[in-house]
Amino acid sequence: MFHSSRTLLFKSDANVIAFLKTQKVFIKKIVVSLLLLNLHFHRNRKPNLSYLVILTNNLFNNMNYKKLYTMKKFKTFFSAAFIIGILALSNTPAKAHCEIPCGIYGDSMRIAMIYEDIETIEKSMNMINTLSEADSPDSNQLVRWVMNKEEHANKIQEIVSQYFLHQRIKVVSADDDEAYRKYIKQLELLHHIAVFAMKSKQSTDLSIIDTLREKVHAFEHAYFGDEH
């Protein structure tokens, strides 16, 4: 694998296997670290760099230093690669959540995400209106703002459907009057949010934004209760 007076030389597959057997704790830590990172990125849209550094250092605490003479350099290099790789992966678009179910949910975070999407749609509408009024409209920028508006409206609909309707709103029997009324109210408000998200794709009417915010606010109270 490496060959010099300061590095380890693996002369055969048997040597590689023997080395890996000495690193059982390290390999277990990799598995645990990946599980923790998966949980971390489900709960946080932006990764916490300090958390990644601590997790990576902990990963190497029980490495077998007897078998690698250049472990210090290896650790530095691998730590950097590990963190950079995770940061790069964190830029990929995240789905609302899985349907395994894994039991890991962030209801308040999803509401905050919807509000952020609404704000982005509002900004897109304003930019489309402003650019359209120019003597020579910039078609390229117009198209980009329209696409941006479409994308964030889709995100709202995905959270409403795939997250709340599929997983979080439980089917309630009509026999329980109070629970059933709450259930119907939640369904009604989620339907309104999805419909007005659709309308935001079709127009630059800012009154749609006001309605969306009102419906999301009403859903917050219907879902979390008046104390929220």
ZADO-1210 file (C-alpha; in nm, 4 decimals, padded with zeros to 6 digits):
<atoms>
<atom x="00.0000" y="00.0000" z="00.0000" code="MET" pos="1"/>
<atom x="00.2757" y="00.2476" z="00.1055" code="PHE" pos="2"/>
<atom x="00.6510" y="00.1863" z="00.0825" code="HIS" pos="3"/>
<atom x="00.9223" y="00.3800" z="00.2662" code="SER" pos="4"/>
<atom x="01.1087" y="00.3609" z="00.5950" code="SER" pos="5"/>
<atom x="00.8357" y="00.5756" z="00.7516" code="ARG" pos="6"/>
<atom x="00.5263" y="00.4072" z="00.6117" code="THR" pos="7"/>
<atom x="00.3535" y="00.0730" z="00.6249" code="LEU" pos="8"/>
<atom x="00.3917" y="-00.1721" z="00.3368" code="LEU" pos="9"/>
<atom x="00.1137" y="-00.4188" z="00.2665" code="PHE" pos="10"/>
<atom x="00.2830" y="-00.6988" z="00.0730" code="LYS" pos="11"/>
<atom x="-00.0231" y="-00.9190" z="00.0343" code="SER" pos="12"/>
<atom x="-00.3988" y="-00.9346" z="00.0731" code="ASP" pos="13"/>
<atom x="-00.3426" y="-01.1249" z="00.3969" code="ALA" pos="14"/>
<atom x="-00.1531" y="-00.8263" z="00.5371" code="ASN" pos="15"/>
<atom x="-00.4419" y="-00.5962" z="00.4445" code="VAL" pos="16"/>
<atom x="-00.6922" y="-00.8254" z="00.6139" code="ILE" pos="17"/>
<atom x="-00.4723" y="-00.8505" z="00.9212" code="ALA" pos="18"/>
<atom x="-00.4476" y="-00.4725" z="00.9383" code="PHE" pos="19"/>
<atom x="-00.8237" y="-00.4258" z="00.9061" code="LEU" pos="20"/>
<atom x="-00.8810" y="-00.6719" z="01.1889" code="LYS" pos="21"/>
<atom x="-00.6785" y="-00.4441" z="01.4162" code="THR" pos="22"/>
<atom x="-00.9093" y="-00.1546" z="01.3272" code="GLN" pos="23"/>
<atom x="-01.2417" y="-00.3040" z="01.4388" code="LYS" pos="24"/>
<atom x="-01.3105" y="-00.0154" z="01.6783" code="VAL" pos="25"/>
<atom x="-01.2321" y="00.2369" z="01.4046" code="PHE" pos="26"/>
<atom x="-01.4646" y="00.0669" z="01.1547" code="ILE" pos="27"/>
<atom x="-01.7443" y="00.0542" z="01.4136" code="LYS" pos="28"/>
<atom x="-01.6922" y="00.4248" z="01.4768" code="LYS" pos="29"/>
<atom x="-01.7272" y="00.4975" z="01.1051" code="ILE" pos="30"/>
<atom x="-02.0673" y="00.3274" z="01.1027" code="VAL" pos="31"/>
<atom x="-02.1829" y="00.5121" z="01.4170" code="VAL" pos="32"/>
<atom x="-02.0511" y="00.8440" z="01.2822" code="SER" pos="33"/>
<atom x="-02.2399" y="00.8032" z="00.9551" code="LEU" pos="34"/>
<atom x="-02.5610" y="00.7310" z="01.1480" code="LEU" pos="35"/>
<atom x="-02.5064" y="01.0407" z="01.3656" code="LEU" pos="36"/>
<atom x="-02.4357" y="01.2526" z="01.0589" code="LEU" pos="37"/>
<atom x="-02.7513" y="01.1278" z="00.8919" code="ASN" pos="38"/>
<atom x="-02.9493" y="01.2348" z="01.2002" code="LEU" pos="39"/>
<atom x="-02.7621" y="01.5686" z="01.2143" code="HIS" pos="40"/>
<atom x="-02.8444" y="01.6596" z="00.8528" code="PHE" pos="41"/>
<atom x="-03.2087" y="01.5613" z="00.8904" code="HIS" pos="42"/>
<atom x="-03.2389" y="01.8039" z="01.1816" code="ARG" pos="43"/>
<atom x="-03.0233" y="02.0869" z="01.0445" code="ASN" pos="44"/>
<atom x="-03.0469" y="02.2400" z="00.6986" code="ARG" pos="45"/>
<atom x="-02.6948" y="02.3820" z="00.7437" code="LYS" pos="46"/>
<atom x="-02.4220" y="02.1597" z="00.8922" code="PRO" pos="47"/>
<atom x="-02.2512" y="02.2625" z="01.2150" code="ASN" pos="48"/>
<atom x="-01.8770" y="02.2657" z="01.1396" code="LEU" pos="49"/>
<atom x="-01.7776" y="02.2347" z="01.5082" code="SER" pos="50"/>
<atom x="-01.9979" y="01.9260" z="01.5371" code="TYR" pos="51"/>
<atom x="-01.8240" y="01.7717" z="01.2342" code="LEU" pos="52"/>
<atom x="-01.4763" y="01.8437" z="01.3737" code="VAL" pos="53"/>
<atom x="-01.5619" y="01.6899" z="01.7130" code="ILE" pos="54"/>
<atom x="-01.7188" y="01.3863" z="01.5469" code="LEU" pos="55"/>
<atom x="-01.4173" y="01.3366" z="01.3201" code="THR" pos="56"/>
<atom x="-01.1640" y="01.3675" z="01.6037" code="ASN" pos="57"/>
<atom x="-01.3645" y="01.1180" z="01.8075" code="ASN" pos="58"/>
<atom x="-01.3615" y="00.8874" z="01.5074" code="LEU" pos="59"/>
<atom x="-00.9826" y="00.8574" z="01.5261" code="PHE" pos="60"/>
<atom x="-00.9386" y="00.8312" z="01.9029" code="ASN" pos="61"/>
<atom x="-00.9118" y="00.4505" z="01.9036" code="ASN" pos="62"/>
<atom x="-00.7134" y="00.3965" z="01.5843" code="MET" pos="63"/>
<atom x="-00.4347" y="00.1398" z="01.6164" code="ASN" pos="64"/>
<atom x="-00.1216" y="00.3521" z="01.5900" code="TYR" pos="65"/>
<atom x="00.1172" y="00.0552" z="01.5959" code="LYS" pos="66"/>
<atom x="00.0392" y="-00.0415" z="01.2384" code="LYS" pos="67"/>
<atom x="00.0671" y="00.2982" z="01.0699" code="LEU" pos="68"/>
<atom x="00.3803" y="00.5045" z="01.1212" code="TYR" pos="69"/>
<atom x="00.2410" y="00.8057" z="00.9366" code="THR" pos="70"/>
<atom x="-00.0852" y="00.8089" z="01.1260" code="MET" pos="71"/>
<atom x="-00.0598" y="01.1766" z="01.2194" code="LYS" pos="72"/>
<atom x="-00.0424" y="01.2862" z="00.8559" code="LYS" pos="73"/>
<atom x="-00.3015" y="01.0275" z="00.7594" code="PHE" pos="74"/>
<atom x="-00.5376" y="01.1482" z="01.0301" code="LYS" pos="75"/>
<atom x="-00.5016" y="01.5115" z="00.9217" code="THR" pos="76"/>
<atom x="-00.5594" y="01.4267" z="00.5572" code="PHE" pos="77"/>
<atom x="-00.8519" y="01.1924" z="00.6203" code="PHE" pos="78"/>
<atom x="-01.0168" y="01.4309" z="00.8676" code="SER" pos="79"/>
<atom x="-01.0096" y="01.7098" z="00.6105" code="ALA" pos="80"/>
<atom x="-01.1411" y="01.4809" z="00.3363" code="ALA" pos="81"/>
<atom x="-01.4133" y="01.3460" z="00.5657" code="PHE" pos="82"/>
<atom x="-01.5428" y="01.6926" z="00.6621" code="ILE" pos="83"/>
<atom x="-01.5184" y="01.8341" z="00.3071" code="ILE" pos="84"/>
<atom x="-01.7046" y="01.5325" z="00.1727" code="GLY" pos="85"/>
<atom x="-01.9845" y="01.5712" z="00.4265" code="ILE" pos="86"/>
<atom x="-02.0109" y="01.9457" z="00.3572" code="LEU" pos="87"/>
<atom x="-02.0359" y="01.8731" z="-00.0142" code="ALA" pos="88"/>
<atom x="-02.3088" y="01.6146" z="00.0432" code="LEU" pos="89"/>
<atom x="-02.4995" y="01.8620" z="00.2592" code="SER" pos="90"/>
<atom x="-02.5552" y="02.0833" z="-00.0470" code="ASN" pos="91"/>
<atom x="-02.7727" y="01.8204" z="-00.2138" code="THR" pos="92"/>
<atom x="-03.1470" y="01.8892" z="-00.2034" code="PRO" pos="93"/>
<atom x="-03.3191" y="01.7273" z="00.0925" code="ALA" pos="94"/>
<atom x="-03.6532" y="01.5546" z="00.0652" code="LYS" pos="95"/>
<atom x="-03.9253" y="01.6274" z="00.3198" code="ALA" pos="96"/>
<atom x="-03.8452" y="01.2988" z="00.4967" code="HIS" pos="97"/>
<atom x="-03.8510" y="00.9243" z="00.4633" code="CYS" pos="98"/>
<atom x="-04.1572" y="00.7002" z="00.4934" code="GLU" pos="99"/>
<atom x="-03.9852" y="00.4000" z="00.6536" code="ILE" pos="100"/>
<atom x="-04.0886" y="00.5385" z="00.9127" code="PRO" pos="101"/>
<atom x="-03.7655" y="00.6318" z="01.0905" code="CYS" pos="102"/>
<atom x="-03.9456" y="00.8281" z="01.3634" code="GLY" pos="103"/>
<atom x="-03.7284" y="01.1373" z="01.3158" code="ILE" pos="104"/>
<atom x="-03.9478" y="01.4419" z="01.2522" code="TYR" pos="105"/>
<atom x="-03.9100" y="01.8182" z="01.2660" code="GLY" pos="106"/>
<atom x="-04.2580" y="01.9686" z="01.2495" code="ASP" pos="107"/>
<atom x="-04.1595" y="02.3220" z="01.3532" code="SER" pos="108"/>
<atom x="-03.8699" y="02.3161" z="01.1100" code="MET" pos="109"/>
<atom x="-04.1063" y="02.2226" z="00.8235" code="ARG" pos="110"/>
<atom x="-04.3309" y="02.5190" z="00.9083" code="ILE" pos="111"/>
<atom x="-04.0254" y="02.7470" z="00.9107" code="ALA" pos="112"/>
<atom x="-03.9231" y="02.6055" z="00.5728" code="MET" pos="113"/>
<atom x="-04.2680" y="02.6834" z="00.4293" code="ILE" pos="114"/>
<atom x="-04.2454" y="03.0432" z="00.5537" code="TYR" pos="115"/>
<atom x="-03.9016" y="03.0722" z="00.3936" code="GLU" pos="116"/>
<atom x="-04.0374" y="02.9352" z="00.0658" code="ASP" pos="117"/>
<atom x="-04.3243" y="03.1862" z="00.0767" code="ILE" pos="118"/>
<atom x="-04.0774" y="03.4703" z="00.1303" code="GLU" pos="119"/>
<atom x="-03.8730" y="03.3489" z="-00.1662" code="THR" pos="120"/>
<atom x="-04.1831" y="03.3311" z="-00.3866" code="ILE" pos="121"/>
<atom x="-04.2728" y="03.6851" z="-00.2811" code="GLU" pos="122"/>
<atom x="-03.9238" y="03.8075" z="-00.3736" code="LYS" pos="123"/>
<atom x="-03.9515" y="03.6291" z="-00.7089" code="SER" pos="124"/>
<atom x="-04.2868" y="03.7919" z="-00.7826" code="MET" pos="125"/>
<atom x="-04.1494" y="04.1368" z="-00.7038" code="ASN" pos="126"/>
<atom x="-03.8453" y="04.0814" z="-00.9233" code="MET" pos="127"/>
<atom x="-04.0578" y="03.9517" z="-01.2118" code="ILE" pos="128"/>
<atom x="-04.2826" y="04.2577" z="-01.1891" code="ASN" pos="129"/>
<atom x="-03.9849" y="04.4944" z="-01.1712" code="THR" pos="130"/>
<atom x="-03.7983" y="04.3335" z="-01.4597" code="LEU" pos="131"/>
<atom x="-04.1130" y="04.3219" z="-01.6742" code="SER" pos="132"/>
<atom x="-04.1549" y="04.6987" z="-01.6451" code="GLU" pos="133"/>
<atom x="-03.8110" y="04.7722" z="-01.7927" code="ALA" pos="134"/>
<atom x="-03.7875" y="04.9191" z="-02.1435" code="ASP" pos="135"/>
<atom x="-03.5771" y="04.6202" z="-02.2454" code="SER" pos="136"/>
<atom x="-03.6656" y="04.3336" z="-02.0088" code="PRO" pos="137"/>
<atom x="-03.3840" y="04.0928" z="-01.9314" code="ASP" pos="138"/>
<atom x="-03.5399" y="03.7685" z="-02.0535" code="SER" pos="139"/>
<atom x="-03.2711" y="03.5562" z="-01.8954" code="ASN" pos="140"/>
<atom x="-03.3295" y="03.6970" z="-01.5472" code="GLN" pos="141"/>
<atom x="-03.7058" y="03.6844" z="-01.5922" code="LEU" pos="142"/>
<atom x="-03.6881" y="03.3138" z="-01.6733" code="VAL" pos="143"/>
<atom x="-03.4634" y="03.2495" z="-01.3736" code="ARG" pos="144"/>
<atom x="-03.7021" y="03.4247" z="-01.1313" code="TRP" pos="145"/>
<atom x="-04.0007" y="03.2384" z="-01.2775" code="VAL" pos="146"/>
<atom x="-03.8169" y="02.9077" z="-01.2336" code="MET" pos="147"/>
<atom x="-03.7227" y="03.0043" z="-00.8786" code="ASN" pos="148"/>
<atom x="-04.0868" y="03.0832" z="-00.7975" code="LYS" pos="149"/>
<atom x="-04.1950" y="02.7493" z="-00.9427" code="GLU" pos="150"/>
<atom x="-03.9313" y="02.5575" z="-00.7472" code="GLU" pos="151"/>
<atom x="-04.0275" y="02.7004" z="-00.4074" code="HIS" pos="152"/>
<atom x="-04.3990" y="02.6541" z="-00.4709" code="ALA" pos="153"/>
<atom x="-04.3219" y="02.2874" z="-00.5428" code="ASN" pos="154"/>
<atom x="-04.1299" y="02.2649" z="-00.2158" code="LYS" pos="155"/>
<atom x="-04.4334" y="02.3892" z="-00.0236" code="ILE" pos="156"/>
<atom x="-04.6558" y="02.1336" z="-00.1938" code="GLN" pos="157"/>
<atom x="-04.4078" y="01.8554" z="-00.1190" code="GLU" pos="158"/>
<atom x="-04.3960" y="01.9388" z="00.2527" code="ILE" pos="159"/>
<atom x="-04.7758" y="01.9634" z="00.2675" code="VAL" pos="160"/>
<atom x="-04.8252" y="01.6334" z="00.0884" code="SER" pos="161"/>
<atom x="-04.5269" y="01.4060" z="00.1510" code="GLN" pos="162"/>
<atom x="-04.4510" y="01.5223" z="00.5047" code="TYR" pos="163"/>
<atom x="-04.7723" y="01.6353" z="00.6736" code="PHE" pos="164"/>
<atom x="-05.0476" y="01.4491" z="00.4864" code="LEU" pos="165"/>
<atom x="-04.8595" y="01.1225" z="00.4306" code="HIS" pos="166"/>
<atom x="-04.6890" y="01.0950" z="00.7672" code="GLN" pos="167"/>
<atom x="-04.7910" y="01.3414" z="01.0355" code="ARG" pos="168"/>
<atom x="-05.1692" y="01.3848" z="01.0083" code="ILE" pos="169"/>
<atom x="-05.3184" y="01.0644" z="01.1423" code="LYS" pos="170"/>
<atom x="-05.6530" y="00.9347" z="01.0202" code="VAL" pos="171"/>
<atom x="-05.9157" y="00.9909" z="01.2901" code="VAL" pos="172"/>
<atom x="-06.2463" y="00.8139" z="01.3411" code="SER" pos="173"/>
<atom x="-06.5624" y="01.0254" z="01.3160" code="ALA" pos="174"/>
<atom x="-06.6719" y="00.8691" z="01.6438" code="ASP" pos="175"/>
<atom x="-06.4408" y="01.1072" z="01.8309" code="ASP" pos="176"/>
<atom x="-06.6084" y="01.4422" z="01.7577" code="ASP" pos="177"/>
<atom x="-06.3382" y="01.6732" z="01.8920" code="GLU" pos="178"/>
<atom x="-06.0455" y="01.4858" z="01.7353" code="ALA" pos="179"/>
<atom x="-06.2352" y="01.4514" z="01.4069" code="TYR" pos="180"/>
<atom x="-06.3085" y="01.8257" z="01.3879" code="ARG" pos="181"/>
<atom x="-05.9395" y="01.8986" z="01.4451" code="LYS" pos="182"/>
<atom x="-05.8488" y="01.6433" z="01.1770" code="TYR" pos="183"/>
<atom x="-06.0874" y="01.7975" z="00.9208" code="ILE" pos="184"/>
<atom x="-05.9599" y="02.1483" z="01.0001" code="LYS" pos="185"/>
<atom x="-05.6000" y="02.0401" z="00.9433" code="GLN" pos="186"/>
<atom x="-05.6905" y="01.8729" z="00.6127" code="LEU" pos="187"/>
<atom x="-05.8793" y="02.1830" z="00.4995" code="GLU" pos="188"/>
<atom x="-05.5890" y="02.4171" z="00.5765" code="LEU" pos="189"/>
<atom x="-05.3291" y="02.1922" z="00.4145" code="LEU" pos="190"/>
<atom x="-05.5483" y="02.1747" z="00.1043" code="HIS" pos="191"/>
<atom x="-05.5682" y="02.5551" z="00.0970" code="HIS" pos="192"/>
<atom x="-05.1895" y="02.5867" z="00.1321" code="ILE" pos="193"/>
<atom x="-05.1300" y="02.3431" z="-00.1554" code="ALA" pos="194"/>
<atom x="-05.3841" y="02.5198" z="-00.3784" code="VAL" pos="195"/>
<atom x="-05.2472" y="02.8684" z="-00.3133" code="PHE" pos="196"/>
<atom x="-04.8935" y="02.7388" z="-00.3684" code="ALA" pos="197"/>
<atom x="-05.0212" y="02.6274" z="-00.7097" code="MET" pos="198"/>
<atom x="-05.1773" y="02.9705" z="-00.7710" code="LYS" pos="199"/>
<atom x="-04.8450" y="03.1353" z="-00.6876" code="SER" pos="200"/>
<atom x="-04.6961" y="02.9543" z="-00.9876" code="LYS" pos="201"/>
<atom x="-04.9614" y="03.0985" z="-01.2170" code="GLN" pos="202"/>
<atom x="-04.9402" y="03.4631" z="-01.1198" code="SER" pos="203"/>
<atom x="-04.7411" y="03.7462" z="-00.9652" code="THR" pos="204"/>
<atom x="-05.0409" y="03.8627" z="-00.7602" code="ASP" pos="205"/>
<atom x="-04.8986" y="03.9431" z="-00.4166" code="LEU" pos="206"/>
<atom x="-05.2374" y="03.8900" z="-00.2504" code="SER" pos="207"/>
<atom x="-05.1672" y="03.5172" z="-00.2939" code="ILE" pos="208"/>
<atom x="-04.8668" y="03.5579" z="-00.0653" code="ILE" pos="209"/>
<atom x="-05.0838" y="03.7166" z="00.2047" code="ASP" pos="210"/>
<atom x="-05.3316" y="03.4303" z="00.1800" code="THR" pos="211"/>
<atom x="-05.0567" y="03.1697" z="00.1959" code="LEU" pos="212"/>
<atom x="-04.9135" y="03.3215" z="00.5122" code="ARG" pos="213"/>
<atom x="-05.2602" y="03.3373" z="00.6716" code="GLU" pos="214"/>
<atom x="-05.3285" y="02.9724" z="00.5923" code="LYS" pos="215"/>
<atom x="-04.9912" y="02.8561" z="00.7234" code="VAL" pos="216"/>
<atom x="-05.0413" y="03.0580" z="01.0419" code="HIS" pos="217"/>
<atom x="-05.3865" y="02.9044" z="01.0877" code="ALA" pos="218"/>
<atom x="-05.2452" y="02.5561" z="01.0290" code="PHE" pos="219"/>
<atom x="-04.9779" y="02.6178" z="01.2931" code="GLU" pos="220"/>
<atom x="-05.2495" y="02.6785" z="01.5531" code="HIS" pos="221"/>
<atom x="-05.4647" y="02.3886" z="01.4324" code="ALA" pos="222"/>
<atom x="-05.1664" y="02.1507" z="01.4432" code="TYR" pos="223"/>
<atom x="-04.9692" y="02.2637" z="01.7487" code="PHE" pos="224"/>
<atom x="-05.2526" y="02.4178" z="01.9494" code="GLY" pos="225"/>
<atom x="-05.3231" y="02.7744" z="02.0585" code="ASP" pos="226"/>
<atom x="-05.0259" y="02.7815" z="02.2938" code="GLU" pos="227"/>
<atom x="-04.7817" y="02.7526" z="02.0019" code="HIS" pos="228"/>
</atoms>
